[in-house]
Amino acid sequence: MLLTREDYCYGILNYPEKEKEQIRRSLKSSLTQMDIQKNMFRQVNFSIAAGTAYKDACHLGESMQETKKLIQERLVRGSGRLLERLGQPSDLPEGQLLKDYLRRISHAVEISSIQNGTEAVRELQEAVNSQPDVQGFQILELVYGAADIFAASIRIQDRSEVLEGFRKQCGQCGKVEEIFACLVDFQEKYLKEQAERYENDTIRPVRKAKEYIQNHYSDPITLEEVSEQVGLSTAYFSALFKKTEGEGFAKYLINIRMEQAKLLLRETNLPVTEICHKVGYNDLKHFTHTFEKTAGVKPSTYRKLYG
């Protein structure tokens, strides 16, 4: 029995136990023949996944689910193989990796930076490469999760349809590098579109200002300084920023600094005094008061709760 779905064909074989090895040899021979005739298939690479054989038909569903995961092993084992025996999945910390990716990609979306978006993917890929025994389906699910996060962050219209197209493209990849390259291209397309939308007389100065703030929040920057950077008068820039962002320059700067302070409190062991200076404050008392007003607790208490 043979079923075809997009780029995959699913087959169910019924054979005597004694012919199991012969079936295996036949599958490998089929791969060899397809490899020889690659030119007929426009340089497509083939792989075959063989799920666990069961004597009882009620286990066919389990075998099929295993096969769906096994075929993704071509990403790590290579194409043109008979893929068998999935084994135990790696302890890939998917939740933490996606949390880190969210933080980085949110910054990239905030300033419409293709470069920052690419760096977010590269760091995700490096984290995966450093994890031993990661299986192909785990990598695929991680990249799907990252694409979902990016699509939500940049507010893509027809998101479900767009993500379905992205997943289909990933399903045609034969290497881990190609999967992450798909994510880079996906991000680049929509970050570029967003940047083009922002490139107009009312939005461009605010975007440039936000980028400047993101890169200099640790310095004692002022409204006058940022206004000069974007080439507008202080009064006009202040009104434009508030109209565009829904909050004033000072409040926006405070929020950026406080978010960075929270991050440092959670993920480092730096003293509160040093964190105070790193986020642009020279007065520890003022920093503590501002942090408590924003977060509801003092920096030291926040670290105990979330660090």
The 8 nearest C-alpha neighbors of each residue, nearest first, counted from 0:
[[1, 11, 10, 2, 12, 9, 13, 8],
 [2, 0, 10, 9, 11, 3, 8, 12],
 [1, 3, 9, 8, 10, 4, 0, 7],
 [4, 2, 8, 7, 9, 5, 1, 6],
 [3, 5, 7, 6, 8, 2, 9, 1],
 [4, 6, 7, 3, 8, 167, 170, 171],
 [7, 5, 4, 8, 171, 3, 170, 167],
 [8, 6, 4, 5, 3, 9, 2, 170],
 [7, 9, 3, 2, 4, 10, 1, 6],
 [8, 10, 2, 1, 3, 7, 11, 4],
 [11, 9, 1, 0, 2, 12, 8, 3],
 [10, 12, 0, 1, 13, 9, 59, 2],
 [13, 11, 14, 10, 0, 22, 52, 1],
 [12, 14, 11, 15, 0, 54, 52, 16],
 [13, 15, 12, 16, 18, 19, 17, 22],
 [16, 14, 17, 18, 19, 13, 54, 22],
 [15, 17, 18, 19, 14, 20, 54, 52],
 [16, 18, 15, 19, 20, 14, 21, 22],
 [19, 17, 21, 16, 15, 20, 22, 14],
 [18, 20, 22, 21, 16, 17, 23, 15],
 [21, 19, 23, 22, 18, 24, 17, 25],
 [20, 22, 24, 18, 23, 19, 25, 17],
 [23, 21, 25, 19, 20, 24, 18, 26],
 [22, 24, 20, 26, 21, 25, 19, 27],
 [25, 23, 21, 27, 22, 26, 28, 20],
 [26, 24, 28, 22, 23, 27, 29, 21],
 [25, 27, 29, 23, 28, 24, 22, 30],
 [28, 26, 30, 24, 29, 25, 81, 31],
 [27, 29, 25, 31, 30, 26, 24, 32],
 [30, 28, 26, 32, 27, 31, 25, 33],
 [31, 29, 27, 33, 28, 32, 34, 26],
 [30, 32, 28, 34, 29, 33, 35, 27],
 [33, 31, 35, 29, 34, 30, 28, 36],
 [34, 32, 36, 30, 35, 31, 37, 29],
 [33, 35, 31, 37, 32, 36, 30, 79],
 [36, 34, 32, 33, 37, 31, 38, 30],
 [35, 37, 33, 34, 38, 39, 32, 40],
 [38, 36, 42, 34, 40, 39, 35, 33],
 [39, 37, 41, 40, 36, 42, 35, 43],
 [38, 40, 37, 36, 41, 42, 43, 33],
 [39, 41, 37, 38, 43, 42, 36, 44],
 [42, 40, 38, 43, 39, 37, 44, 36],
 [43, 41, 37, 38, 40, 44, 39, 36],
 [42, 44, 41, 40, 37, 45, 38, 34],
 [45, 43, 78, 79, 42, 46, 34, 37],
 [46, 44, 79, 78, 43, 30, 47, 33],
 [45, 47, 79, 80, 78, 81, 48, 44],
 [46, 48, 81, 82, 80, 49, 70, 45],
 [49, 47, 82, 70, 66, 69, 81, 83],
 [50, 48, 83, 66, 82, 47, 51, 81],
 [49, 51, 66, 62, 65, 52, 48, 63],
 [50, 52, 62, 53, 49, 65, 84, 83],
 [51, 53, 50, 54, 62, 49, 59, 58],
 [54, 52, 55, 58, 51, 56, 59, 62],
 [53, 55, 56, 52, 58, 16, 57, 13],
 [54, 56, 57, 53, 58, 59, 52, 13],
 [57, 55, 58, 59, 54, 53, 60, 52],
 [56, 58, 55, 59, 60, 61, 53, 54],
 [59, 57, 56, 61, 60, 55, 53, 62],
 [60, 58, 62, 56, 61, 57, 63, 53],
 [59, 61, 63, 58, 62, 64, 57, 56],
 [62, 60, 64, 58, 63, 59, 65, 51],
 [61, 63, 50, 59, 65, 60, 64, 51],
 [62, 64, 66, 60, 65, 61, 59, 67],
 [65, 63, 67, 61, 66, 62, 60, 68],
 [64, 66, 62, 68, 63, 67, 50, 69],
 [65, 67, 69, 50, 63, 68, 64, 48],
 [68, 66, 64, 65, 69, 70, 63, 71],
 [67, 69, 65, 66, 136, 71, 70, 64],
 [68, 70, 66, 72, 71, 67, 48, 85],
 [71, 69, 48, 72, 68, 67, 73, 66],
 [70, 72, 135, 73, 136, 69, 68, 74],
 [73, 71, 135, 74, 69, 70, 75, 76],
 [74, 72, 77, 78, 76, 71, 75, 70],
 [73, 75, 174, 72, 175, 173, 135, 77],
 [74, 76, 73, 72, 77, 135, 175, 174],
 [77, 75, 73, 72, 74, 78, 80, 82],
 [76, 78, 73, 75, 74, 79, 174, 80],
 [79, 77, 73, 46, 80, 173, 45, 44],
 [80, 78, 46, 45, 44, 30, 77, 81],
 [81, 79, 46, 78, 82, 47, 77, 30],
 [80, 82, 47, 48, 27, 46, 83, 79],
 [81, 83, 48, 80, 47, 49, 69, 70],
 [84, 82, 49, 48, 85, 81, 50, 69],
 [83, 85, 86, 82, 50, 51, 69, 49],
 [84, 86, 69, 83, 87, 65, 68, 88],
 [87, 85, 84, 88, 134, 83, 89, 69],
 [86, 88, 89, 85, 134, 132, 90, 84],
 [89, 87, 134, 86, 90, 133, 132, 137],
 [88, 90, 133, 91, 132, 87, 134, 131],
 [91, 89, 92, 88, 133, 130, 93, 132],
 [90, 92, 89, 93, 130, 133, 127, 137],
 [93, 91, 95, 94, 90, 96, 97, 89],
 [92, 94, 96, 91, 95, 97, 141, 98],
 [93, 95, 97, 96, 92, 98, 91, 99],
 [96, 94, 98, 97, 93, 92, 99, 100],
 [97, 95, 93, 99, 98, 94, 100, 92],
 [96, 98, 100, 94, 99, 95, 101, 93],
 [97, 99, 95, 101, 96, 100, 94, 102],
 [100, 98, 96, 102, 97, 101, 95, 103],
 [99, 101, 97, 103, 98, 102, 104, 119],
 [102, 100, 98, 104, 99, 103, 105, 97],
 [101, 103, 99, 105, 100, 104, 98, 106],
 [104, 102, 100, 106, 105, 101, 119, 99],
 [103, 105, 107, 101, 106, 116, 102, 100],
 [106, 104, 108, 102, 107, 103, 101, 109],
 [105, 107, 109, 104, 103, 108, 110, 102],
 [108, 106, 104, 112, 115, 116, 105, 109],
 [109, 107, 111, 105, 110, 106, 104, 153],
 [108, 110, 106, 107, 111, 105, 112, 209],
 [109, 111, 108, 112, 107, 210, 206, 106],
 [112, 110, 108, 190, 194, 107, 109, 113],
 [113, 111, 107, 115, 114, 110, 116, 108],
 [114, 112, 116, 115, 187, 190, 117, 111],
 [113, 115, 117, 112, 116, 118, 107, 187],
 [116, 114, 118, 107, 112, 117, 113, 119],
 [115, 117, 113, 119, 107, 114, 118, 104],
 [116, 118, 114, 120, 119, 115, 183, 113],
 [117, 119, 121, 115, 120, 116, 122, 114],
 [118, 120, 116, 122, 117, 121, 103, 100],
 [121, 119, 123, 117, 118, 122, 124, 116],
 [122, 120, 118, 124, 123, 119, 125, 117],
 [121, 123, 125, 119, 124, 120, 118, 126],
 [122, 124, 120, 126, 121, 125, 119, 127],
 [125, 123, 121, 127, 122, 126, 120, 128],
 [124, 126, 128, 122, 127, 123, 121, 129],
 [125, 127, 123, 129, 124, 128, 122, 130],
 [126, 128, 124, 130, 125, 129, 123, 133],
 [129, 127, 125, 130, 126, 124, 131, 133],
 [130, 128, 126, 127, 125, 131, 124, 133],
 [129, 131, 127, 128, 133, 126, 132, 91],
 [132, 130, 133, 129, 89, 128, 127, 90],
 [131, 133, 89, 134, 130, 88, 90, 87],
 [134, 132, 89, 131, 130, 88, 135, 137],
 [135, 133, 137, 136, 88, 72, 132, 138],
 [134, 136, 72, 71, 138, 137, 74, 75],
 [135, 137, 139, 71, 138, 68, 134, 140],
 [138, 136, 140, 134, 135, 139, 141, 133],
 [139, 137, 141, 135, 136, 140, 142, 134],
 [138, 140, 136, 142, 141, 137, 143, 135],
 [139, 141, 143, 137, 142, 138, 144, 136],
 [140, 142, 144, 138, 139, 143, 137, 145],
 [143, 141, 145, 139, 144, 140, 146, 138],
 [144, 142, 140, 146, 141, 145, 139, 147],
 [145, 143, 141, 147, 142, 146, 140, 148],
 [144, 146, 142, 148, 147, 143, 149, 141],
 [147, 145, 149, 143, 148, 144, 150, 142],
 [146, 148, 144, 150, 145, 149, 151, 143],
 [149, 147, 145, 151, 146, 150, 152, 144],
 [148, 150, 152, 146, 151, 147, 153, 145],
 [151, 149, 147, 153, 155, 152, 148, 154],
 [150, 152, 154, 148, 149, 153, 147, 155],
 [153, 151, 149, 150, 154, 148, 105, 108],
 [152, 154, 150, 151, 155, 149, 108, 189],
 [155, 153, 151, 152, 150, 156, 158, 149],
 [156, 154, 158, 150, 153, 157, 151, 189],
 [155, 157, 158, 154, 161, 159, 150, 160],
 [158, 156, 160, 159, 161, 155, 162, 154],
 [157, 159, 161, 156, 155, 160, 162, 150],
 [160, 158, 162, 161, 157, 163, 156, 164],
 [159, 161, 163, 158, 162, 157, 164, 165],
 [162, 160, 158, 164, 163, 159, 157, 165],
 [163, 161, 165, 159, 164, 160, 158, 166],
 [162, 164, 160, 166, 165, 161, 159, 167],
 [165, 163, 167, 161, 162, 166, 168, 160],
 [166, 164, 162, 168, 163, 167, 169, 161],
 [167, 165, 169, 163, 168, 164, 170, 162],
 [166, 168, 170, 164, 165, 169, 163, 171],
 [167, 169, 165, 166, 170, 171, 164, 172],
 [170, 168, 166, 171, 172, 167, 178, 165],
 [171, 169, 167, 168, 172, 166, 6, 173],
 [170, 172, 169, 168, 173, 167, 6, 166],
 [173, 171, 169, 170, 177, 174, 178, 168],
 [172, 174, 74, 73, 78, 171, 177, 77],
 [175, 173, 74, 177, 176, 172, 75, 178],
 [174, 176, 74, 178, 177, 75, 179, 173],
 [177, 175, 174, 179, 178, 180, 124, 74],
 [178, 176, 180, 174, 175, 179, 172, 181],
 [179, 177, 175, 181, 180, 176, 169, 172],
 [178, 180, 182, 181, 176, 177, 183, 175],
 [179, 181, 177, 183, 182, 178, 176, 184],
 [182, 180, 184, 178, 179, 183, 185, 177],
 [181, 183, 185, 179, 180, 184, 186, 178],
 [184, 182, 180, 186, 181, 185, 117, 187],
 [185, 183, 187, 181, 186, 182, 180, 188],
 [186, 184, 182, 183, 188, 187, 181, 189],
 [187, 185, 183, 184, 188, 189, 190, 182],
 [186, 188, 184, 190, 185, 189, 113, 191],
 [189, 187, 191, 185, 186, 190, 184, 192],
 [188, 190, 192, 191, 186, 187, 193, 185],
 [191, 189, 193, 187, 192, 111, 188, 186],
 [190, 192, 194, 189, 188, 193, 187, 195],
 [193, 191, 189, 195, 190, 194, 196, 188],
 [192, 194, 190, 196, 191, 195, 189, 197],
 [195, 193, 191, 197, 196, 192, 111, 190],
 [196, 194, 198, 192, 197, 193, 191, 199],
 [197, 195, 193, 194, 198, 192, 199, 202],
 [196, 198, 194, 195, 202, 199, 203, 193],
 [199, 197, 195, 203, 196, 194, 202, 200],
 [200, 198, 203, 201, 202, 197, 196, 195],
 [199, 201, 202, 203, 198, 204, 197, 205],
 [202, 200, 199, 203, 204, 239, 205, 197],
 [201, 203, 197, 205, 199, 204, 200, 206],
 [202, 204, 206, 198, 205, 199, 197, 200],
 [205, 203, 207, 229, 206, 202, 208, 201],
 [204, 206, 208, 207, 202, 203, 240, 209],
 [207, 205, 203, 209, 208, 204, 202, 210],
 [206, 208, 210, 204, 205, 209, 211, 203],
 [207, 209, 205, 211, 210, 206, 204, 212],
 [210, 208, 212, 206, 211, 207, 213, 205],
 [209, 211, 207, 213, 208, 212, 110, 206],
 [212, 210, 208, 214, 209, 213, 215, 207],
 [211, 213, 209, 215, 216, 214, 210, 208],
 [214, 212, 210, 211, 215, 216, 209, 255],
 [213, 215, 211, 212, 216, 210, 217, 209],
 [216, 214, 212, 217, 218, 213, 211, 220],
 [215, 217, 212, 218, 213, 279, 214, 278],
 [218, 216, 279, 278, 277, 215, 219, 276],
 [217, 219, 279, 216, 215, 220, 278, 280],
 [220, 218, 279, 221, 217, 216, 280, 215],
 [221, 219, 218, 224, 216, 222, 215, 225],
 [222, 220, 224, 223, 225, 219, 249, 226],
 [221, 223, 225, 224, 226, 233, 248, 220],
 [224, 222, 226, 221, 225, 233, 227, 232],
 [223, 225, 221, 227, 222, 226, 228, 220],
 [224, 226, 228, 222, 227, 223, 208, 221],
 [227, 225, 223, 233, 231, 229, 228, 224],
 [226, 228, 230, 224, 225, 229, 231, 223],
 [227, 229, 225, 226, 230, 224, 208, 231],
 [230, 228, 226, 204, 227, 231, 225, 208],
 [229, 231, 227, 228, 226, 232, 204, 225],
 [232, 230, 226, 236, 229, 227, 233, 235],
 [231, 233, 235, 234, 236, 226, 230, 227],
 [232, 234, 236, 226, 235, 223, 237, 231],
 [235, 233, 237, 236, 232, 238, 231, 239],
 [236, 234, 238, 232, 237, 233, 239, 231],
 [235, 237, 239, 233, 238, 234, 231, 240],
 [238, 236, 234, 240, 235, 239, 233, 241],
 [237, 239, 241, 235, 236, 240, 242, 234],
 [240, 238, 236, 242, 237, 241, 243, 235],
 [239, 241, 243, 237, 242, 238, 244, 236],
 [242, 240, 247, 246, 245, 238, 244, 243],
 [241, 243, 239, 240, 245, 244, 238, 246],
 [244, 242, 240, 241, 245, 239, 202, 205],
 [245, 243, 241, 246, 242, 240, 247, 205],
 [244, 246, 241, 242, 243, 247, 240, 251],
 [247, 245, 241, 244, 250, 251, 248, 242],
 [248, 246, 241, 250, 249, 251, 240, 237],
 [247, 249, 251, 250, 252, 240, 237, 246],
 [250, 248, 252, 251, 247, 253, 222, 246],
 [249, 251, 253, 252, 247, 248, 254, 246],
 [250, 252, 248, 254, 249, 253, 247, 255],
 [253, 251, 255, 249, 250, 254, 248, 256],
 [252, 254, 250, 256, 255, 251, 257, 249],
 [255, 253, 257, 251, 256, 252, 258, 250],
 [256, 254, 252, 258, 253, 257, 251, 259],
 [255, 257, 253, 259, 278, 254, 258, 260],
 [256, 258, 260, 254, 259, 255, 253, 261],
 [259, 257, 261, 255, 260, 256, 254, 262],
 [258, 260, 262, 256, 257, 261, 263, 255],
 [259, 261, 257, 263, 258, 262, 264, 256],
 [262, 260, 264, 258, 259, 263, 265, 257],
 [261, 263, 259, 265, 260, 264, 266, 258],
 [264, 262, 260, 266, 267, 265, 261, 259],
 [263, 265, 261, 302, 262, 266, 267, 260],
 [266, 264, 306, 262, 263, 305, 302, 267],
 [265, 267, 263, 264, 262, 306, 268, 261],
 [268, 266, 263, 269, 264, 265, 262, 306],
 [267, 269, 270, 264, 266, 263, 265, 306],
 [268, 270, 267, 273, 271, 274, 263, 264],
 [271, 269, 272, 273, 274, 268, 264, 275],
 [270, 272, 274, 273, 275, 269, 298, 299],
 [273, 271, 275, 270, 274, 283, 276, 269],
 [274, 272, 276, 275, 270, 271, 277, 269],
 [275, 273, 277, 271, 276, 272, 278, 260],
 [274, 276, 272, 273, 280, 277, 278, 271],
 [277, 275, 280, 273, 279, 274, 278, 281],
 [276, 278, 274, 217, 275, 279, 273, 280],
 [279, 277, 217, 256, 276, 275, 280, 216],
 [278, 280, 217, 218, 276, 277, 219, 216],
 [281, 279, 276, 275, 282, 278, 286, 283],
 [280, 282, 276, 283, 279, 275, 286, 285],
 [281, 283, 285, 284, 280, 286, 275, 276],
 [284, 282, 286, 285, 287, 275, 281, 272],
 [283, 285, 287, 286, 282, 288, 289, 281],
 [284, 286, 288, 282, 283, 287, 289, 280],
 [287, 285, 283, 289, 284, 288, 290, 280],
 [288, 286, 290, 284, 289, 285, 283, 291],
 [287, 289, 285, 291, 286, 290, 292, 284],
 [290, 288, 292, 286, 287, 291, 285, 293],
 [289, 291, 287, 293, 292, 288, 294, 286],
 [292, 290, 296, 297, 295, 288, 294, 293],
 [291, 293, 289, 290, 295, 294, 288, 296],
 [294, 292, 290, 291, 295, 289, 257, 254],
 [295, 293, 291, 296, 290, 292, 297, 301],
 [294, 296, 291, 292, 293, 297, 290, 301],
 [297, 295, 291, 294, 301, 300, 298, 290],
 [296, 298, 291, 300, 299, 301, 287, 290],
 [299, 297, 301, 300, 302, 296, 287, 290],
 [298, 300, 302, 301, 297, 303, 271, 264],
 [301, 299, 303, 297, 302, 298, 296, 304],
 [300, 302, 298, 304, 299, 303, 305, 296],
 [303, 301, 306, 299, 305, 300, 264, 304],
 [302, 304, 300, 301, 306, 305, 299, 265],
 [305, 303, 301, 302, 306, 300, 299, 265],
 [306, 304, 302, 303, 265, 301, 264, 300],
 [305, 265, 302, 303, 304, 264, 266, 301]]
